[in-house]
Amino acid sequence: MAERPDILCIGSVLWDVIGRSASVMRAGSDVPGRITRLPGGVAMNIAMTLVRFGLKPALLTAVGRDAEGDELIAACAARGMITDTVYRSDDLPTDRYMAVEGANGLIAAIADAHSLEAAGAKILNPLSDGRLATPAQPFSGPVALDGNLTLDLLNEIATSPLLASSDLRVAPASPGKAERLMPFVKSGRGTLYVNLEEAGLLCQTRFDTSQAAAETLLKRGAARVLVTNGGADATEATAERIVTRHPPQVLVTRVTGAGDTFMAAHIAAEAQSYDPQAALERALNAAATYVSGETPL
């Protein structure tokens, strides 16, 4: 590989189809709005933010050899990402995500990431075939990982010698996939990025504050956690420290991708040697700017 990445982004890269309306919506609402199609997926959203902060990510994902896949790969490369690490499937279609958002937030979403799940461990081939690393010389840099992978593959990654030297940063992708992060809680590996609902699902309880959620996750075995709580508090916690901050208050115009922006901004801040408090504040500011609609798509 001619260009070495600063970080690996492992997980979903797909087309986001998002319908947004300025109206308050409920189930069955039929309102005017705008529909957009943009490159998306958790790994993609993280990678796009990392690029904005000056990092060069490589994508490990599955994309079909269809017209939508060719267009998606071209869009990723145009945005400054390394794409020759992507597994291209001849028989699997390119994945898609569809969401509807109103003035009152996310109304509903469907993630069709079946091709990523079907590809399985094939997306990790660059970690052993010499493109990024070999079993004798494993990859030792940061890795952003999302929970759109199967539980079996996440279990494998949590204990794989191919990533034993890596700085794993893990997000569940959605509350419905939060429990897929259990291998990293049980093994005490990596940094987990979850919201309050996802933390509750991992701990099988409900929390009122991000600090309470973070402390419980540490007791369950997690090595390090960052817990967000929408426009309220957010906490970064390890066995040695707990840091809690509040995001700036902004008018929310979009929500899909906010958590991914927070995670990427935090990773980038630490890559630039920000201290824990400053890194958390930078991530909260980036997420607030994103949901206000001011960050370029």
N, C-alpha and C positions, 0 to 999 in steps of 0.2 A: 504494500500500500504506500503510495507516494506521500500522502499526508497523514500525520498522526493526530488522532483526536485528543481533545482535552478531557472528554467525558463520553461515556457510552449511555445511550438512551434505549432501554430495552422494554418493548411492550407495543401498544397499539399505535399504528399510524394508518389513518383512514380518512375518508371524506366526512366532514361534519355538515349536515344539512340542518340549519337552525331557523326556525320561524320565531320572530320576535314581534310583539305588539306592545303599544304603549298603554293598552287597556288592562284593567284587572280581569283575570280570567279564572274560570273554574272548569270542571269536567263538563264537556259538551259545548263550551263557548265557541262561537263562530264570529271572529272579529277581523278587521283589517290589520295589516302589518307588513313586514318584509321577510322574505325567505332568502337565505344566503347559503352558498356551498363553498366551504373553505377546507384546506388541509387541517386535519384535527387528529384526535386521539390523544391519550394522556402523554405518551412518549413524545409525540409530535409537538404538543403544546409546550411541554417542558423544554424541548430542543429549541423551539422558536424563541422562547424567553432567554435561554442561555446564549443564543446568538446575539440577541440585543445587548447582552451584558459582556460581549466580547469573547465568548468561548466557542470552541469548534466541536460540536457533538457528532458522533457517529451513531447511526440508527441500526438497531438489531430488531427486526420485525419481519412480518410476512406481507408481501404485496403481490397481487395477481399479475400474470402476464396478459392482462386485458387492457383495453384502451384507457379505462379509468386508472389502472395501475401505472401505465406509462405516464399519464398526465400527473399523477400524484408524485412519482419519483422525480419528474422534471421540476415540479413545484418545490419539493424538498431541497433539491440541489440548488435551485435558484435562491433559496433562503439561506444558503450557506452551510448546509449539512452534508456530511459524508454519507453517500448512499450505496457505495459498492459493497457494503456489509449487509445489505438487505437480502433476505431470502425471497426470490421470485418464483412463485409457483405456477406451473403450467395448467393445473386443474382446479385451483382454488380461486374464487373471485376476490376482488379487492373489497375489504371491509368498509362498513358505513355506520354512522351514528346519526340519529335523528332526534331533535329536541324541540319543544315548544316552550317559549318563555313569555310571561306577561309582566305587567308592572309589579305584580306581587311575587315575582321569582319564577323558578322552574316549575312548569305545570306537569310535564311528562317527558320521558326520554326513553329511547330504545337503542341499545348498543348491539350492533350486529358484528361481533368480532369472532365469528366462528372460524374464519380462515386462519387467524392467528392461533386459535386454540388447536386447530387441526394440524398446523405446521409443527407445533410442539418444540422439541429440542433442536430441530433443524435450524432455528433462528440463532442458536448459539454456536454454530459451526465456526464463525470467524475467531472464536476464543481458543480454538484448538488447531486450526488448519494453517496458522501462520499469518493470516491477514491482520489480526490484532494481537495474538499471543499464541503460545503453544503450551502443552502440559508441562514442559520443562521450564518455561518462562511465562508464568501466568500474568494476566493483566493486573496492574497494581494501582490504577487510577480510580477516580470516582465513577460510580455507576448509578444512574437513575432508573428505577425499575417500577413497573406498574402491575396492578393486580388483574389485568385482563388475561394474563397467562393462566394456564390450568393449575389447580392445586398441586398436582403431581410435579409439574415443572418448577413451581415455586419451591416445593420441598427440596427438589434436586439442587436448585440454585442456592438455597440457604446453607447447604452442606458441601457444595461442589468445590473441589480443589482448584478448579479453573478460575474461581472468583474469591478464593480464600484470602488473597492479599488486597482485594478491592475495598473501597469505601462505599458500601451499599447504602443507597437512599431509596426508600420504598414507600409507595403510595398505593391505596387499594383500588383506585379508579372510580369507585362508587360505593355507597353504603351497602348495596347488595353483594359486593365482593369483598367487604371488609374482613370477613373471617378467613379469607385466603392468606392473610398476613400472619396467621398463627404460627407458621414455621419459623418466622423471624422473631416472634415473641419468645417461643419456646427455646430457640437456639441462642437467644441473646445476641443476634447479629444485626448490624445495620442501624440506620436511623429511620424511624417510622414517621410519616407525615399523614395525620388523620384529622378529620373534624370531630366535633363532639359526638355526633350520632355514630360514626364509625368506631370511635373509642368505646362507646357503650356496647356496641355489638361484639367487639373483641373481648370485653370484660363481662358481658351478659348482665348489664345493669344500665342505669341512666345516670347522667352527670349533669350538674347545674353549672359547673365552671370548668374551664380548660385545665386549671391547675389540679383539681381533684381527679380529672381523667388521666392526666399525665402521671401523677403519683401512683395511681392504681396500675397503670400499664407497666411502670417500673417494678412494682411489687410482683406482677405476673411474670417478669423475666425479661422485659424489653431492655435493651442497652441504652437507648436514647430515643426520645419522642418529641415531636412538635405537634401540638394539638391546637386547632383553630376553632373559633366559635362565632362564625359570621362577623357581624359588626361589633361583637363584644370582645372579650379577652382572648389572648393567645398565649400559649406557654411552651417554652423549650425546657426539657428536663433531662438530666442524667443523674447518676448516683451522687455526683459531686455538687450539682447546682440546680436551681429552679429559677427561671426567668419568665416573668409574665408582663406582657404589654398590651395596650389597646390600640386598634387601628384608627386612623383618621376617619371621621364621619363624612361620607360622600353620598351623592344621589346615585342609586344603583340602576344602571341601564342594561346590564347583562350579567349573567352568573356562570354560564358554561365556560370552563377553563380557568376560573379564579383560583382554585386550589392548586392547579398546575403552575400558574404564574407565581403563587406564593412559594411553592417548593423550589422552582428554578431560581427565583431571586435569592432565596436563602442559600442555596448551593453556590451561586455565583459570589455572594457576599463573603462566604467563608473561603472560597478560592482566592479572594482578594484580601484575606487576612483580617476581616472584620472581627471584632470581639463578639461574644454571644449576644449581648444586648443590642449592639448596633446591627448585627446580622438579622435578628428578629424584627427590629424596627424597619429595616430596609425591605424585608419581605412583606411586611404588612402594608407599607406604603406602596409597593409595587402592585399588590393585589387590589388595594383601594383604587389606585389609578386605573387599573384594568376594568374593574366593575363599573367605574364611572364612565367608561367609554373613551377615555383619553389615550389609551395605549393603541398604537397602530396594530391592525389585525394581520 
